[in-house]
Amino acid sequence: MHCPIKQNRSVVVALAASFLFVATLARADEPCSTYPTGTAEKIESVDLEKTFGPVPTPKKPLHFAYVTKTLINEFWQDVAAGIKSEAAKYNIQVDVQRPKTSPHSLSN
């Protein structure tokens, strides 16, 4: 003996699955805003303020932490100094820190 409720449920599931499949195919042809189809205009970093306007002043004090790979290497010292220098222009406080141990000093 067939149960009509199970048959109806099967029909509903089949119809819902086919509807979702067709709806997905129909939307597949629409462009996705995540992947623009046009070519992006190239903007040099020195032209950012000219293109987008000045960086807005924060409404409340901002405080960030930057964790660098190391502070022994002169390159990473320069990176840290640059971050602090740029942040100071906008009255943003940045704490620069490094890990207690370098990944290169860990033994296997």
Rosetta constraint file for C-alpha pairs under 8 A:
AtomPair CA 2 CA 7 HARMONIC 7.77 0.50
AtomPair CA 3 CA 7 HARMONIC 6.52 0.50
AtomPair CA 4 CA 8 HARMONIC 6.03 0.50
AtomPair CA 5 CA 9 HARMONIC 6.06 0.50
AtomPair CA 6 CA 10 HARMONIC 6.12 0.50
AtomPair CA 7 CA 11 HARMONIC 6.22 0.50
AtomPair CA 8 CA 12 HARMONIC 6.11 0.50
AtomPair CA 9 CA 13 HARMONIC 6.08 0.50
AtomPair CA 10 CA 14 HARMONIC 6.06 0.50
AtomPair CA 11 CA 15 HARMONIC 6.06 0.50
AtomPair CA 12 CA 16 HARMONIC 6.00 0.50
AtomPair CA 13 CA 17 HARMONIC 6.03 0.50
AtomPair CA 14 CA 18 HARMONIC 6.18 0.50
AtomPair CA 15 CA 19 HARMONIC 6.04 0.50
AtomPair CA 16 CA 20 HARMONIC 6.14 0.50
AtomPair CA 17 CA 21 HARMONIC 6.15 0.50
AtomPair CA 18 CA 22 HARMONIC 6.15 0.50
AtomPair CA 19 CA 23 HARMONIC 6.01 0.50
AtomPair CA 20 CA 24 HARMONIC 5.99 0.50
AtomPair CA 21 CA 25 HARMONIC 6.29 0.50
AtomPair CA 22 CA 26 HARMONIC 6.16 0.50
AtomPair CA 23 CA 27 HARMONIC 6.26 0.50
AtomPair CA 24 CA 28 HARMONIC 6.12 0.50
AtomPair CA 25 CA 29 HARMONIC 7.24 0.50
AtomPair CA 26 CA 30 HARMONIC 7.66 0.50
AtomPair CA 31 CA 35 HARMONIC 7.64 0.50
AtomPair CA 31 CA 36 HARMONIC 7.59 0.50
AtomPair CA 31 CA 37 HARMONIC 7.57 0.50
AtomPair CA 32 CA 36 HARMONIC 6.83 0.50
AtomPair CA 43 CA 47 HARMONIC 6.47 0.50
AtomPair CA 43 CA 48 HARMONIC 6.88 0.50
AtomPair CA 44 CA 48 HARMONIC 6.80 0.50
AtomPair CA 47 CA 51 HARMONIC 6.09 0.50
AtomPair CA 48 CA 52 HARMONIC 5.86 0.50
AtomPair CA 48 CA 53 HARMONIC 7.38 0.50
AtomPair CA 49 CA 53 HARMONIC 4.50 0.50
AtomPair CA 49 CA 54 HARMONIC 5.07 0.50
AtomPair CA 49 CA 55 HARMONIC 7.11 0.50
AtomPair CA 50 CA 54 HARMONIC 7.67 0.50
AtomPair CA 57 CA 90 HARMONIC 6.52 0.50
AtomPair CA 58 CA 62 HARMONIC 7.26 0.50
AtomPair CA 58 CA 90 HARMONIC 7.68 0.50
AtomPair CA 61 CA 91 HARMONIC 7.52 0.50
AtomPair CA 61 CA 92 HARMONIC 6.71 0.50
AtomPair CA 61 CA 93 HARMONIC 7.99 0.50
AtomPair CA 62 CA 91 HARMONIC 7.77 0.50
AtomPair CA 62 CA 92 HARMONIC 5.16 0.50
AtomPair CA 62 CA 93 HARMONIC 6.26 0.50
AtomPair CA 63 CA 92 HARMONIC 5.99 0.50
AtomPair CA 63 CA 93 HARMONIC 4.68 0.50
AtomPair CA 63 CA 94 HARMONIC 5.72 0.50
AtomPair CA 63 CA 95 HARMONIC 7.77 0.50
AtomPair CA 64 CA 92 HARMONIC 7.69 0.50
AtomPair CA 64 CA 93 HARMONIC 6.30 0.50
AtomPair CA 64 CA 94 HARMONIC 4.74 0.50
AtomPair CA 64 CA 95 HARMONIC 6.32 0.50
AtomPair CA 65 CA 94 HARMONIC 5.45 0.50
AtomPair CA 65 CA 95 HARMONIC 4.67 0.50
AtomPair CA 65 CA 96 HARMONIC 5.93 0.50
AtomPair CA 65 CA 97 HARMONIC 7.27 0.50
AtomPair CA 66 CA 80 HARMONIC 7.92 0.50
AtomPair CA 66 CA 94 HARMONIC 6.85 0.50
AtomPair CA 66 CA 95 HARMONIC 6.11 0.50
AtomPair CA 66 CA 96 HARMONIC 4.85 0.50
AtomPair CA 66 CA 97 HARMONIC 6.14 0.50
AtomPair CA 67 CA 96 HARMONIC 5.96 0.50
AtomPair CA 67 CA 97 HARMONIC 4.78 0.50
AtomPair CA 67 CA 98 HARMONIC 5.22 0.50
AtomPair CA 67 CA 99 HARMONIC 7.22 0.50
AtomPair CA 68 CA 76 HARMONIC 6.95 0.50
AtomPair CA 68 CA 80 HARMONIC 7.56 0.50
AtomPair CA 68 CA 96 HARMONIC 7.18 0.50
AtomPair CA 68 CA 97 HARMONIC 6.23 0.50
AtomPair CA 68 CA 98 HARMONIC 5.10 0.50
AtomPair CA 68 CA 99 HARMONIC 7.50 0.50
AtomPair CA 69 CA 76 HARMONIC 7.31 0.50
AtomPair CA 69 CA 98 HARMONIC 6.05 0.50
AtomPair CA 69 CA 99 HARMONIC 6.97 0.50
AtomPair CA 69 CA 102 HARMONIC 7.27 0.50
AtomPair CA 70 CA 76 HARMONIC 6.43 0.50
AtomPair CA 70 CA 98 HARMONIC 5.47 0.50
AtomPair CA 70 CA 99 HARMONIC 7.15 0.50
AtomPair CA 70 CA 102 HARMONIC 6.99 0.50
AtomPair CA 71 CA 76 HARMONIC 5.82 0.50
AtomPair CA 71 CA 77 HARMONIC 5.50 0.50
AtomPair CA 71 CA 98 HARMONIC 6.55 0.50
AtomPair CA 72 CA 76 HARMONIC 7.55 0.50
AtomPair CA 72 CA 77 HARMONIC 7.28 0.50
AtomPair CA 73 CA 77 HARMONIC 6.44 0.50
AtomPair CA 74 CA 78 HARMONIC 6.21 0.50
AtomPair CA 75 CA 79 HARMONIC 6.34 0.50
AtomPair CA 76 CA 80 HARMONIC 6.11 0.50
AtomPair CA 77 CA 81 HARMONIC 6.14 0.50
AtomPair CA 78 CA 82 HARMONIC 6.06 0.50
AtomPair CA 79 CA 83 HARMONIC 6.23 0.50
AtomPair CA 80 CA 84 HARMONIC 6.25 0.50
AtomPair CA 80 CA 96 HARMONIC 6.50 0.50
AtomPair CA 81 CA 85 HARMONIC 5.99 0.50
AtomPair CA 82 CA 86 HARMONIC 6.09 0.50
AtomPair CA 83 CA 87 HARMONIC 6.05 0.50
AtomPair CA 83 CA 94 HARMONIC 7.73 0.50
AtomPair CA 84 CA 88 HARMONIC 6.05 0.50
AtomPair CA 84 CA 93 HARMONIC 7.54 0.50
AtomPair CA 84 CA 94 HARMONIC 5.99 0.50
AtomPair CA 85 CA 89 HARMONIC 6.71 0.50
AtomPair CA 86 CA 90 HARMONIC 7.27 0.50
AtomPair CA 87 CA 91 HARMONIC 6.34 0.50
AtomPair CA 87 CA 92 HARMONIC 4.90 0.50
AtomPair CA 87 CA 93 HARMONIC 6.58 0.50
AtomPair CA 87 CA 94 HARMONIC 6.95 0.50
AtomPair CA 88 CA 92 HARMONIC 5.46 0.50
AtomPair CA 88 CA 93 HARMONIC 6.71 0.50
AtomPair CA 101 CA 105 HARMONIC 6.70 0.50
AtomPair CA 101 CA 106 HARMONIC 7.39 0.50
AtomPair CA 102 CA 106 HARMONIC 6.93 0.50
